[in-house]
Amino acid sequence: MNETRPALPEGPWLVVGLARSGLAAGRALAARGATVTGVDSGTPALPADVGFPVQTGVDGLARLDGTGAARAVVKSPGVPPRAPVVAAARAAGLPVLGEVELAWRLVGAPVVAVTGTNGKTTVTEWLGHAWRCAGRPVRVVGNVGLPYTSLIGTDLEPGTTVVLECSSYQLFDTLAFRPEVGVLLNLESDHLDWHGSVEAYAAAKLDGMFGRQLATDVAIVPAAVAGRVPGAAARVLSDDVELPAEPALPGAHNRANARAVVAAARACGLPEDAIAEALRTFAGVEHRLREIAVVDGVRYVDDSKATNVASALTALAAIDAPLHLILGGDDAKQEDFGPLRAPVAARAASVQLVGAAAGRLQAALGTGTDRGDLGAAVAAARAAARPGDVVLLSPACASFGQYANYEERGRHFRSLVSAFS
């Protein structure tokens, strides 16, 4: 375990952003007796009992001045660093902590942290499965679903390891965070609308995960980016890891994921037989290349979690059958869709486009029909598909504008398919 972790700054506290992580952070602080106020510039749907005072539809700047003004800030991951209240707090010298930083300071359990452009959720859940196969206590938290701050104040079983999925947003907001084992799966272009550049996106992941590690810690990285990883931790190149068993999940990308799982499990001393069992028995995660139905000989695959080009390319490479591909969604990331053109031309029998990105996708691919929404796209793909084909939802785009998140999009896809299955 790390040495004593830094104490929290003195309050009063201002929580900026009232989505899942912000609410969990505010509740954790309030439960410790801190004075907490939450703000959100939007109008999120909040539970009846938030647990601390909140204001919506405000930027929060007023909470930085006057009697009872905030002396420390917790920023939800989705709030950009250029948000006026965040920029003003930093300009005033106030500490601005992310939810991961807050939880890490208060939850004493050792951490295996996982990041990467793609595969984070799969590897995080796979590691949790490995710990359970070994009969060792584990809590799986972070970007995967359950907020890390939800562990604050809970009685963890002795010997518990926290397996933590970290997004680039979360790592950007770390100050002292230092995982005992840090795992980087890959590094592609993503979230440029939030970070501003490829370089800033990479720096958030690399510095936030590895920049404060010591020689007693472990950094697990692919060889392709090993030279860019800061810190003084022991290095393990995941490419060189031998698997003790064949993974149940198909595809070259899942063999790479499995190597990362094995490296992290070995670094933490899990028995080889438990690691092998975990490889053989892990069934994968929802909305990531999940076959949801076979109707009239056509397979329907939900890959709604493919919210960027790199992830969609992985899906295209993983399925060996004629594809009827559904692409599109929110276009705020402004990714280059060009890399999809050749594999789509080679693999896709039809391409159905949805959402704000449809026009740019059509121009980049030189093919595809804008169907507007997912219902029309699924109907068109079904009409075009023949027995043995696959209808694949792998959008290469975020879901915002049409859905709250990729999970909601995946559930809608499943409901559309179930209506005629």
C-alpha positions in Angstrom: 0.0 0.0 0.0 1.1 3.6 -0.6 2.5 5.7 2.2 0.0 7.9 4.1 -2.1 9.7 1.5 -2.4 13.5 1.5 -5.1 15.0 3.7 -8.1 16.8 2.2 -8.1 20.5 1.9 -10.3 22.5 4.3 -13.8 23.3 3.2 -16.4 24.6 2.6 -16.6 22.5 -0.6 -18.1 23.3 -4.0 -19.1 20.3 -6.1 -19.3 21.3 -9.8 -21.4 18.9 -11.9 -24.2 16.8 -10.5 -24.0 13.6 -12.5 -23.2 10.3 -10.9 -19.7 11.1 -9.8 -20.5 14.6 -8.5 -23.4 13.3 -6.4 -21.3 10.5 -4.9 -18.5 13.0 -4.1 -20.8 15.5 -2.5 -22.6 12.8 -0.4 -19.2 11.4 0.8 -18.0 14.9 1.9 -21.4 15.7 3.6 -21.2 12.3 5.4 -17.9 13.4 6.9 -19.4 16.5 8.2 -18.0 18.9 5.6 -20.0 21.9 4.4 -20.9 21.1 0.8 -22.8 22.9 -2.0 -23.3 21.4 -5.4 -23.9 23.3 -8.7 -24.7 22.3 -12.3 -25.0 24.6 -15.2 -27.6 22.3 -16.7 -30.8 20.8 -15.3 -30.0 17.2 -14.5 -32.6 14.8 -13.2 -31.7 14.6 -9.5 -33.0 12.1 -6.8 -35.4 13.4 -4.2 -32.8 13.1 -1.5 -29.5 14.5 -2.8 -28.0 14.7 0.6 -26.5 18.2 0.4 -27.7 21.6 -0.9 -27.6 22.0 -4.7 -28.4 24.6 -7.3 -29.0 23.8 -11.0 -29.0 26.1 -14.0 -26.1 28.2 -12.5 -22.4 28.3 -13.2 -21.3 28.4 -9.6 -19.2 31.5 -9.8 -21.2 33.1 -7.0 -20.1 30.4 -4.6 -16.5 31.5 -4.8 -17.1 34.9 -3.2 -18.7 36.2 0.0 -19.6 34.7 3.3 -19.2 30.9 3.3 -17.4 30.9 0.0 -15.9 27.7 -1.1 -12.3 27.0 -0.2 -12.0 23.8 -2.2 -13.7 22.4 -5.4 -14.5 18.9 -6.6 -15.0 18.8 -10.3 -17.1 16.0 -12.0 -15.2 14.3 -14.8 -17.4 15.6 -17.6 -17.0 19.2 -16.6 -14.3 20.7 -18.9 -11.3 22.5 -17.3 -12.3 25.7 -19.2 -15.6 25.9 -17.4 -15.8 29.4 -15.8 -16.1 28.3 -12.2 -13.2 25.8 -12.5 -11.0 28.4 -14.2 -11.9 31.0 -11.6 -11.2 28.6 -8.7 -7.8 27.7 -10.1 -7.0 31.4 -10.7 -7.9 32.1 -7.1 -5.5 29.4 -5.9 -8.2 27.0 -4.7 -7.5 23.3 -4.8 -9.6 21.6 -7.5 -9.8 17.9 -7.1 -11.4 15.3 -9.3 -13.6 12.5 -7.9 -10.8 9.9 -8.2 -8.4 12.1 -6.3 -10.9 12.7 -3.5 -11.7 9.0 -3.1 -8.0 7.9 -3.3 -7.1 10.1 -0.4 -9.9 8.7 1.7 -10.0 5.0 0.8 -6.9 3.3 2.0 -7.1 0.1 -0.1 -4.4 -0.5 -2.7 -5.4 0.3 -6.3 -5.0 -1.4 -9.7 -5.9 1.4 -12.1 -6.8 0.8 -15.8 -6.9 3.3 -18.6 -6.6 3.4 -22.4 -8.6 4.6 -25.3 -10.4 1.3 -25.7 -10.9 -1.8 -23.6 -10.9 -0.1 -20.2 -14.2 -1.5 -19.1 -13.5 -5.0 -20.3 -10.2 -5.2 -18.6 -11.5 -3.6 -15.4 -14.3 -6.1 -15.1 -12.0 -9.0 -16.2 -9.6 -8.1 -13.3 -12.5 -8.1 -10.9 -13.4 -11.5 -12.1 -9.8 -12.7 -11.7 -9.8 -11.5 -8.1 -13.0 -13.3 -7.4 -11.7 -16.5 -9.0 -8.8 -16.3 -6.6 -11.2 -15.8 -3.7 -9.7 -12.4 -2.8 -11.7 -9.4 -1.8 -12.1 -6.7 -4.5 -14.2 -3.7 -5.4 -14.6 -2.7 -9.0 -15.3 1.0 -9.4 -14.7 4.2 -11.4 -15.6 5.0 -15.0 -17.0 1.5 -15.2 -20.1 2.4 -13.2 -19.9 2.6 -9.4 -18.2 5.8 -8.4 -14.9 5.4 -6.5 -16.2 7.9 -3.8 -19.1 5.5 -3.0 -16.4 3.5 -1.1 -15.7 6.3 1.3 -16.7 5.5 4.8 -17.6 1.9 4.0 -16.1 -1.1 5.9 -13.9 -2.8 3.3 -12.9 -6.4 4.0 -9.3 -6.6 5.1 -7.0 -7.2 2.1 -9.5 -5.6 -0.4 -8.0 -4.4 -3.7 -9.7 -1.6 -5.6 -9.8 -2.1 -9.3 -10.4 1.3 -10.8 -11.3 2.2 -14.4 -9.9 5.7 -15.2 -11.0 7.9 -18.1 -8.8 10.7 -19.4 -11.2 13.2 -17.8 -10.7 11.6 -14.4 -6.9 11.4 -14.7 -6.7 15.0 -15.8 -8.1 16.0 -12.4 -5.7 14.1 -10.3 -3.1 15.9 -8.1 -1.3 13.2 -6.0 -3.0 10.0 -7.2 -0.6 7.1 -7.4 -1.8 3.6 -8.1 0.2 0.6 -6.9 -0.4 -1.0 -10.3 -1.2 1.2 -13.4 -2.3 -0.4 -16.6 -2.3 1.4 -20.0 -4.0 -0.6 -22.7 -3.6 1.5 -25.8 -3.4 5.2 -26.8 -5.4 6.5 -29.8 -7.1 9.8 -30.7 -10.2 10.5 -28.6 -12.0 13.3 -26.7 -10.3 16.1 -28.6 -13.3 18.3 -28.0 -12.6 18.2 -24.3 -8.8 18.1 -24.2 -8.1 20.3 -27.1 -5.4 18.2 -28.8 -4.0 14.7 -29.1 -1.0 15.7 -27.1 -3.1 17.0 -24.2 -5.3 13.8 -24.3 -2.2 11.6 -24.1 -0.6 13.7 -21.3 -3.8 13.4 -19.2 -3.6 9.6 -19.4 0.2 9.2 -19.1 0.9 11.8 -16.4 -2.2 11.1 -14.4 -1.6 7.4 -14.3 2.2 7.0 -14.1 3.6 10.5 -13.4 3.8 10.0 -9.6 4.6 6.3 -9.4 7.7 5.1 -7.5 10.0 2.2 -8.0 7.8 0.1 -5.7 4.9 0.5 -8.1 4.2 -1.3 -11.4 3.4 0.2 -14.8 2.0 -2.2 -17.3 2.1 -0.7 -20.8 2.2 -1.8 -24.5 5.7 -1.6 -26.1 4.5 0.9 -28.6 4.1 3.6 -26.0 6.6 2.5 -23.3 9.0 5.3 -24.1 6.3 7.9 -23.5 5.4 6.7 -20.0 6.7 9.0 -17.2 7.5 7.9 -13.6 10.0 5.6 -12.0 7.8 2.4 -11.6 8.8 -1.1 -12.6 7.9 -1.5 -16.2 6.0 -4.6 -17.6 5.5 -4.7 -21.3 2.1 -6.3 -21.8 3.0 -7.5 -25.3 5.5 -9.9 -23.8 3.2 -11.6 -21.3 2.4 -15.3 -21.9 -1.1 -16.4 -21.3 -1.7 -19.4 -19.0 -4.9 -20.3 -20.8 -6.9 -19.4 -23.9 -9.3 -16.5 -23.2 -13.0 -17.2 -23.8 -13.4 -13.8 -25.5 -12.6 -13.9 -29.2 -10.5 -11.5 -31.2 -6.9 -10.2 -31.3 -8.0 -7.2 -29.2 -9.2 -9.5 -26.5 -5.9 -11.4 -26.5 -4.2 -8.0 -25.9 -6.7 -7.3 -23.1 -6.0 -10.7 -21.6 -2.3 -10.1 -21.5 -2.9 -6.9 -19.5 -5.1 -8.8 -17.1 -2.5 -11.5 -16.6 0.3 -8.9 -16.1 -1.7 -7.0 -13.5 -2.9 -10.1 -11.7 0.6 -11.5 -11.5 1.9 -8.2 -10.2 -0.5 -8.5 -7.3 0.4 -12.1 -6.6 -2.7 -13.9 -7.8 -2.2 -17.7 -8.2 -1.7 -18.9 -11.7 -4.6 -21.3 -11.5 -7.0 -18.5 -10.6 -5.6 -16.4 -13.5 -6.1 -19.2 -15.9 -9.7 -19.8 -14.7 -10.4 -16.1 -15.1 -9.3 -16.2 -18.7 -11.4 -19.2 -19.5 -14.6 -18.1 -17.8 -14.9 -14.3 -18.3 -18.0 -13.6 -20.6 -17.3 -10.0 -21.4 -19.2 -6.8 -20.7 -22.5 -5.5 -21.9 -22.6 -3.3 -25.1 -19.1 -4.4 -26.2 -19.3 -6.8 -29.1 -22.2 -8.7 -27.5 -24.4 -10.9 -29.7 -27.9 -10.2 -28.6 -30.0 -12.2 -30.9 -30.1 -14.4 -34.0 -33.2 -13.7 -36.2 -33.8 -15.6 -39.4 -30.2 -16.6 -39.5 -28.9 -13.0 -39.0 -26.8 -12.2 -36.0 -27.3 -8.9 -34.2 -24.3 -7.6 -32.3 -24.4 -4.7 -29.8 -21.1 -2.7 -29.8 -22.7 0.6 -28.6 -19.6 1.1 -26.4 -17.6 1.8 -29.6 -17.7 5.6 -29.1 -14.6 6.3 -31.2 -13.0 5.3 -34.5 -10.4 3.0 -33.0 -13.0 1.0 -31.2 -15.1 0.6 -34.3 -12.1 -0.5 -36.2 -11.5 -3.2 -33.6 -15.1 -4.4 -34.1 -14.7 -4.5 -37.9 -11.6 -6.7 -37.5 -13.2 -9.0 -35.0 -16.2 -10.2 -37.0 -15.7 -12.6 -39.9 -19.0 -12.3 -41.7 -20.7 -9.9 -44.1 -21.7 -6.8 -42.1 -24.6 -4.4 -42.1 -23.0 -1.6 -40.2 -24.7 1.1 -38.2 -22.5 4.1 -37.6 -23.0 7.6 -36.2 -24.2 9.7 -33.3 -22.8 12.8 -31.7 -20.1 14.6 -33.7 -18.6 16.9 -31.0 -15.4 14.9 -30.9 -14.7 15.8 -34.6 -12.7 12.7 -35.1 -11.2 11.8 -38.5 -13.4 9.1 -39.9 -11.0 8.5 -42.8 -9.4 5.3 -41.3 -12.8 3.6 -41.5 -13.1 3.9 -45.2 -11.0 0.9 -46.4 -12.2 -1.6 -43.8 -15.8 -0.5 -44.3 -15.4 -0.9 -48.1 -13.9 -4.4 -47.6 -16.3 -5.7 -44.9 -19.6 -3.9 -45.0 -22.5 -5.1 -47.3 -24.5 -2.0 -46.3 -23.9 1.0 -44.1 -26.7 2.8 -42.2 -25.9 6.2 -40.7 -27.5 8.1 -37.8 -27.2 11.3 -35.8 -25.3 14.5 -36.3 -22.2 12.8 -37.6 -24.0 11.1 -40.5 -22.9 13.7 -43.1 -19.2 13.7 -42.2 -19.3 9.9 -42.1 -20.9 9.7 -45.5 -18.3 12.0 -47.0 -15.4 10.1 -45.3 -16.6 6.7 -46.3 -17.9 7.4 -49.7 -20.9 5.3 -48.9 -23.8 4.9 -46.5 -27.4 6.2 -46.2 -28.5 8.7 -43.6 -31.4 7.0 -41.8 -31.8 9.7 -39.1 -32.4 7.6 -36.1 -31.5 4.1 -34.8 -35.0 2.7 -35.4 -34.9 3.4 -39.1 -31.3 2.2 -39.4 -32.1 -1.1 -37.7 -35.1 -1.6 -40.0 -32.9 -0.9 -43.1 -30.1 -3.2 -42.0 -32.6 -6.0 -41.3 -34.1 -5.6 -44.8 -30.7 -5.8 -46.4 -29.3 -8.7 -44.3 -29.3 -12.4 -45.4 -28.8 -15.6 -43.4 -25.2 -15.7 -42.2 -24.8 -11.9 -42.1 -24.3 -9.7 -39.0 -26.0 -6.5 -38.2 -23.5 -4.6 -36.2 -24.1 -1.4 -34.1 -20.6 0.0 -33.7 -21.2 3.7 -33.9 -17.7 5.2 -33.7 -19.4 8.2 -32.1 -20.7 9.2 -28.7 -24.4 8.9 -28.1 -25.2 12.4 -26.8 -28.0 14.3 -28.6 -30.0 11.2 -29.1 -29.3 9.2 -25.9 -28.0 10.0 -22.4 -25.1 7.5 -22.8 -23.9 4.5 -24.8 -25.8 2.1 -22.4 -29.1 3.7 -23.2 -28.3 3.5 -26.9 -27.4 -0.2 -26.6 -30.6 -0.9 -24.7 -32.6 0.7 -27.4 -30.9 -1.3 -30.0 -31.7 -4.5 -28.1 -35.4 -3.5 -27.8 -35.6 -2.8 -31.5 -34.2 -6.2 -32.3 -36.3 -8.0 -29.7 -39.5 -6.5 -31.4 -38.9 -8.7 -34.4 -37.0 -11.6 -32.9 
